[in-house]
Amino acid sequence: MKAVNKFVLKMGKLNLPMACYKAVDNTISVRANEMAKIDGKLYKVQRKPYVVLADGTQQDIDKAQILKGYEKQDGEVALFTQDEQAQLLKTGSSREWTINAVIDSKMFSELSFQKDGIIAMVEIDKKKELINKKNLKWFSMLKVGLKDKVIITQILYKNVEYPVVLSNHGDKLLIRFLHYADEIRNIEGQELPKLSAQEEQQARSFITQFYRPKFDLKTFQNRTDEKVRKLIDSRGTDVKETKVEETIMEGENPFAVDEPKEKEELAEI
């Protein structure tokens, strides 16, 4: 398994060499190419950059002609070549992650996080067995000390600066990228009606009938590839349209839970 990033985690006197790995895989493997059929032959569509001139005609341009335009506060446009832009922006990824603080994980909500998380483990050097053992011990002690708290810091990752959180995840660390505070929208909520005690009980009973504490997440499988493959293999056959009828419930309380039949039978006795 190839590491997607490597860094040294710096906490006081602790310096741990770490390697990062993708935490999730993209399970969709079916890909399509854009094709054009000309005189009975298939050709792959090529994406060429072009501009639309003042008279509405299109003119192909070379990639070297492309500039990066940034709008200034006064409305004017600042132009940079690709080389200039590379110097303008920080490039690469941080090789050292120096922590800012250890904080309580409850400080975050699900909206705080962005991107897929990545897994971090101690980087193992096959030629340095003693150093590996020492680093693994320090890593184990770090995880025990961290427990349910998290490390927070700001890093450069693939040319972009992110605040990140490192938390315990089994025998590894999970790295999650944070949104900046001003990126999270403050959406005004709605004033909800006050419920009666009976309505609150109905609501709890409604949820209880769906509660499955031992639900196996492996039940979910990505069948997109299989469905797409069937469509591809059946290309050329007649495809019938399927109309979906809309069902509207009027006046029915969806939270009303039917009493179990056992109670009805006992009542009769």
ABEGO torsion letter per residue (X at the ends): XBBABBBBBBBEABBBBBBBBBABBBABABBBBBBBBBGGBBBBBBBBBBBBBAAGBBBBBBAAABBBBBBBAAGBBBBBBAAAAAAABBBEBBABBBBABBBBAAABBAAABBEBBBBBBBBBBAABAAAAAAAAAAAAAAAAAAEABBBBBBBBBGGBBBBBBBBBBEABBBBBBBBBAAABBBBBBBBBBBBBAAAAAAAAAAAAAABBAABBAAABBBAAAAAAAAAAAABGBBBBBBBBBBBBBBGBBAABBBBBAAAAAAAAX
